[in-house]
Amino acid sequence: MRENNMPWYAWLIIVLALGSIVGGLLLLRDSAKKLPLSEEQLKRIHERNAELDAQEAKDR
């Protein structure tokens, strides 16, 4: 009785698909860079986050 193996081209398509997914993720990771924020911008962001946290705590 013959085993029901996938043909070679099915494996090739699977490998190519997985390779492009992994390659895309690696490319995305490498192209992501930190935003250069000034100290003033960072201070405003932290203040806004603190305000939102306080608002959330109050709303609960």
Secondary structure, 3 states (H helix, E strand, C coil): CCCCCCCHHHHHHHHHHHHHHHHHHHHHHHHCCCCCCCHHHHHHHHHHHHHHHHHHHHHC
